[in-house]
Amino acid sequence: MTFRTKLILWIGGLASCAYLIALRIGRLWGGSSENGYTGALFWMTALFGLAFIWTMAWWAGQRLAARIRSLLGQAAAGFQPGGFQAIRIGGKDEVAELAALMNRLVVERIAGDEARSRLVSDSAHELRTPVAILRGHLETMLKGAAELKRENLVSLLDETKRMSRLISELQQVSLAEAGKLKLDRSWTPISHMIQEVADIFAVEAEDKRIKLTCRLEEDDEVYCDASRMKQVMINLIGNAIRYTPEQGSVDVIQTIQLNGQIRVEVSDTGPGIAPEKLPYIFHRFYRVDDARNRSDGGTGLGLAIAKQFVEAHGGTLEVSSTQGEGTRFILQLPIFPDH
């Protein structure tokens, strides 16, 4: 016998009992046959109404319990070693909303776990090379196969510096992604900062006969973490100089926008970035030119950190590029922190 059949029979039996009870109460209340039937009708209606309400409440409770049991069963079955299976609950009630929320939370948790796993894997990969170099040099020295020369010590020191820089940058990325990056904000003359960074690379640009041009608006202060924003500009201008061939040009343009933001463009006449590589340019450890980046000591974290720092200030960092023509980075930063 199905649940629906049982429910119909149960309601029918309940209604019959309610009628007999109401009839008896009505006769006792009314005293006469006519009044008794009138009273019985009133009490029967009242009792049947109460019975109907109780039945519907019981049915709704049973339906809710069944949906919750289905939700729990699917959740338990979904968390298996083979992977998570999405919970499928139809309807638009609270149980369906709870199922959708659980699916979303699990997907976010899985994405977070995968990101952490990739970070550990990428970090191990990046540290493997300098550690192998250090080990090789030290083992050779211990065996007496090589003399302790100054250039060997300089090479070892360079590798230790690279590992220290990598560890420091990994820590910054981790803090930024966790939303725990602390900003020491103060009113900073952004044009002066950009000019200072450009001056740092002036000698390198001159050696490569690169025309480095800065067009900056004066008297423009931004409420930001000066140290972190300087690191962003060092990364952007440094990359532009590094990847621009001899006799090329690098332009840095800074303007104040009407929407209360500072806009900084750093463009170069380098080889450009292939369209299929452009979406990954801000990913951790991503290298457009792997061999070239390793040779100059880059960690592959500079642009990822730059984007995190800019976004922590409520700004944006975007890139556009055309192969054979060059690359342009556009930084937009709110002057006030609440913009």
C-alpha positions in Angstrom: 0.0 0.0 0.0 1.4 3.4 -1.1 1.8 6.3 1.2 -0.8 8.3 -0.7 -3.4 5.4 -0.3 -2.6 5.2 3.4 -3.1 9.0 3.7 -6.5 8.9 2.0 -7.8 6.1 4.2 -6.4 7.8 7.3 -8.1 11.1 6.4 -11.4 9.3 5.6 -11.4 7.4 8.9 -10.5 10.6 10.8 -13.4 12.4 9.1 -15.9 9.7 10.0 -14.8 9.7 13.6 -14.9 13.5 13.7 -18.5 13.4 12.4 -19.7 10.9 15.0 -18.0 12.8 17.8 -19.4 16.1 16.6 -22.9 14.6 16.3 -22.8 13.3 19.8 -21.5 16.6 21.2 -24.0 18.5 19.2 -26.9 16.5 20.6 -25.6 17.0 24.1 -25.2 20.7 23.4 -28.4 21.3 21.5 -30.8 19.1 23.5 -33.2 18.5 20.5 -32.8 16.6 17.3 -32.9 19.8 15.1 -30.6 21.7 17.4 -28.5 18.6 17.8 -27.9 18.4 14.0 -27.0 22.1 13.8 -24.6 21.8 16.7 -23.2 18.6 15.2 -22.5 20.4 11.9 -20.7 23.2 13.7 -18.6 20.8 15.8 -18.0 18.5 12.9 -16.7 21.4 10.8 -14.4 22.6 13.6 -13.0 19.1 14.3 -12.6 18.4 10.6 -10.8 21.7 10.1 -8.5 20.9 13.0 -7.9 17.4 11.7 -7.2 18.8 8.2 -4.7 21.3 9.5 -3.0 18.7 11.7 -2.9 16.3 8.7 -1.4 18.9 6.4 1.2 19.9 9.0 2.1 16.2 9.5 2.3 15.7 5.7 4.5 18.8 5.3 6.7 17.7 8.1 7.1 14.2 6.5 7.9 15.8 3.2 10.5 18.1 4.7 12.0 15.2 6.6 12.2 13.2 3.5 13.9 16.0 1.6 16.4 16.5 4.4 17.1 12.8 4.5 17.7 12.9 0.8 20.0 15.9 1.2 22.0 14.2 4.0 22.2 10.9 2.0 23.5 12.7 -1.1 26.0 14.7 0.9 27.3 11.6 2.6 27.6 9.8 -0.7 29.1 12.7 -2.5 32.2 13.0 -0.3 33.9 9.9 -1.6 37.6 9.4 -2.5 36.7 9.5 -6.2 35.5 13.1 -6.0 32.6 15.2 -5.0 29.2 14.6 -6.6 26.9 17.6 -6.6 23.8 17.4 -4.5 20.6 17.5 -6.6 17.5 18.6 -4.8 14.6 20.0 -6.8 12.2 22.8 -5.9 12.7 26.3 -4.7 12.2 25.9 -0.9 14.8 26.3 1.9 16.1 22.7 1.4 16.9 23.4 -2.2 18.6 26.6 -1.2 20.6 24.8 1.4 21.7 22.2 -1.2 22.8 24.9 -3.6 24.7 26.6 -0.7 26.4 23.3 0.2 27.4 22.7 -3.4 28.9 26.2 -3.7 30.8 25.9 -0.4 32.2 22.6 -1.4 33.3 23.8 -4.8 35.0 26.8 -3.2 36.7 24.6 -0.7 37.9 22.2 -3.4 39.2 25.2 -5.4 41.0 26.5 -2.4 42.6 23.1 -1.7 43.6 22.8 -5.3 45.1 26.3 -5.2 47.1 25.5 -2.1 48.2 22.2 -3.6 49.4 24.0 -6.7 51.2 26.6 -4.6 53.1 23.9 -2.7 53.9 22.0 -5.9 55.0 25.2 -7.7 57.1 26.3 -4.7 58.8 23.0 -4.5 59.6 23.1 -8.2 61.0 26.6 -8.0 63.2 25.8 -5.0 64.5 22.6 -6.5 66.8 24.4 -9.0 68.7 26.7 -6.6 68.9 23.9 -4.0 70.3 21.5 -6.6 72.9 24.2 -7.6 73.9 24.7 -4.0 74.2 21.0 -3.4 76.2 20.4 -6.5 78.7 23.2 -5.7 79.1 22.1 -2.0 79.5 18.4 -2.9 82.2 19.3 -5.5 84.0 21.4 -2.9 83.9 18.7 -0.3 85.3 16.2 -2.7 88.2 18.6 -3.4 87.5 18.5 -7.1 87.2 22.3 -7.2 89.1 25.1 -5.6 87.3 27.5 -3.3 87.2 30.5 -5.7 85.5 33.8 -5.2 83.3 33.4 -8.3 82.0 30.1 -6.8 81.1 31.8 -3.6 79.4 34.6 -5.5 77.3 32.1 -7.4 76.3 30.3 -4.2 75.3 33.7 -2.6 73.2 34.6 -5.6 71.3 31.3 -5.3 70.7 31.9 -1.6 69.4 35.4 -2.4 67.1 34.0 -5.0 65.7 31.5 -2.5 65.2 34.2 0.1 63.4 36.4 -2.4 61.2 33.6 -3.5 60.2 32.7 0.0 59.5 36.4 0.8 57.3 36.7 -2.3 55.5 33.5 -1.6 54.6 34.8 1.8 53.3 38.0 0.3 51.2 36.1 -2.2 49.8 33.9 0.5 48.8 36.8 2.7 47.2 38.7 -0.2 45.2 35.6 -1.3 44.0 35.0 2.3 42.9 38.7 2.6 45.4 39.2 5.5 47.7 41.7 3.7 48.3 44.7 5.9 48.6 48.1 4.2 50.5 50.9 5.9 48.6 53.7 4.1 49.7 57.3 3.9 49.3 60.3 1.5 52.0 59.6 -1.2 53.0 61.8 -4.1 52.6 59.1 -6.8 54.3 61.1 -9.5 57.5 61.5 -7.4 57.4 57.7 -6.7 57.2 56.8 -10.3 60.0 59.2 -11.2 62.2 57.6 -8.5 61.5 54.1 -9.9 62.3 55.3 -13.4 65.6 56.8 -12.2 66.5 53.3 -10.8 66.3 51.9 -14.3 67.8 54.8 -16.1 71.3 53.3 -16.3 70.0 50.0 -17.6 67.8 51.8 -20.2 70.8 53.9 -21.3 73.0 50.8 -21.6 70.4 49.2 -24.0 69.8 52.5 -25.7 66.2 52.4 -24.7 64.3 55.7 -24.7 62.6 55.8 -21.3 60.0 58.6 -21.2 57.9 59.7 -18.2 54.9 62.0 -18.5 53.6 62.7 -15.0 51.1 65.0 -13.5 52.4 66.9 -10.5 50.7 67.5 -7.1 48.8 64.2 -7.1 48.8 62.4 -3.8 47.3 59.0 -3.3 46.3 57.4 0.0 48.2 54.1 -0.3 50.9 51.9 1.0 53.9 53.6 -0.5 56.3 50.7 -0.1 54.0 48.2 -1.8 53.0 50.5 -4.6 56.7 51.2 -5.3 57.2 47.5 -5.6 54.4 47.4 -8.2 56.0 50.1 -10.2 59.5 48.5 -10.0 58.0 45.3 -11.4 56.1 47.0 -14.2 58.9 49.4 -15.3 61.6 46.8 -14.7 59.8 44.2 -16.9 59.3 46.8 -19.6 63.0 47.6 -19.7 64.1 44.0 -19.4 62.0 42.8 -22.4 62.4 45.7 -24.7 65.2 45.2 -27.3 67.9 47.7 -27.9 66.9 51.1 -29.4 63.3 50.5 -28.3 61.2 52.7 -26.1 59.4 52.5 -22.8 56.7 55.1 -21.9 55.2 55.8 -18.5 52.1 58.0 -18.5 50.4 59.0 -15.3 47.1 61.0 -15.3 44.3 61.9 -12.9 40.9 60.7 -13.9 37.6 62.5 -13.4 36.3 59.5 -11.4 38.7 60.1 -8.6 41.4 57.6 -9.7 45.0 57.7 -10.8 45.8 56.0 -14.1 49.3 54.8 -14.9 50.2 53.3 -18.2 53.5 51.5 -18.8 54.0 50.6 -22.4 57.0 49.2 -24.3 58.0 48.2 -27.8 59.1 44.7 -26.9 58.1 41.4 -28.6 54.7 41.4 -27.1 52.8 38.5 -25.6 50.9 35.8 -27.6 47.1 36.0 -27.2 46.9 32.4 -25.8 49.4 33.3 -23.1 47.9 36.7 -22.1 45.1 35.3 -19.8 47.8 33.6 -17.6 50.2 36.6 -17.3 49.1 37.3 -13.7 49.2 33.6 -12.6 51.8 32.5 -10.0 55.1 31.2 -11.5 53.8 31.8 -15.1 56.6 32.6 -17.5 56.0 33.9 -21.0 59.6 33.0 -21.9 60.7 30.3 -19.4 64.4 30.2 -20.4 64.8 34.0 -20.4 63.0 34.5 -17.1 65.1 31.9 -15.3 68.4 33.3 -16.7 67.6 36.8 -15.3 66.8 35.4 -11.8 63.1 36.1 -11.9 60.8 34.1 -9.6 57.7 34.3 -11.8 55.8 35.9 -8.9 56.3 39.6 -9.7 53.1 40.3 -11.7 51.0 38.1 -9.4 52.2 40.1 -6.4 51.7 43.4 -8.3 48.1 42.5 -9.1 47.4 41.4 -5.5 48.8 44.7 -4.2 46.8 46.8 -6.5 43.6 45.0 -5.8 44.2 45.3 -2.1 44.1 49.0 -2.6 40.8 48.7 -4.5 42.4 49.3 -7.8 42.8 47.3 -11.0 45.8 46.1 -13.1 45.2 45.1 -16.7 47.3 44.2 -19.7 47.0 44.3 -23.4 49.6 43.2 -25.9 50.2 42.8 -29.7 52.9 40.5 -30.8 55.7 42.3 -32.6 54.5 45.7 -31.4 54.7 45.7 -27.6 52.8 45.4 -24.3 50.9 47.9 -22.2 50.0 47.6 -18.5 47.3 49.9 -17.2 47.0 50.5 -13.4 44.1 52.4 -12.0 44.1 53.3 -8.3 41.5 55.2 -6.2 42.9 58.4 -4.7 40.8 57.9 -1.6 40.5 54.5 0.0 36.7 54.5 0.0 36.4 55.1 -3.8 
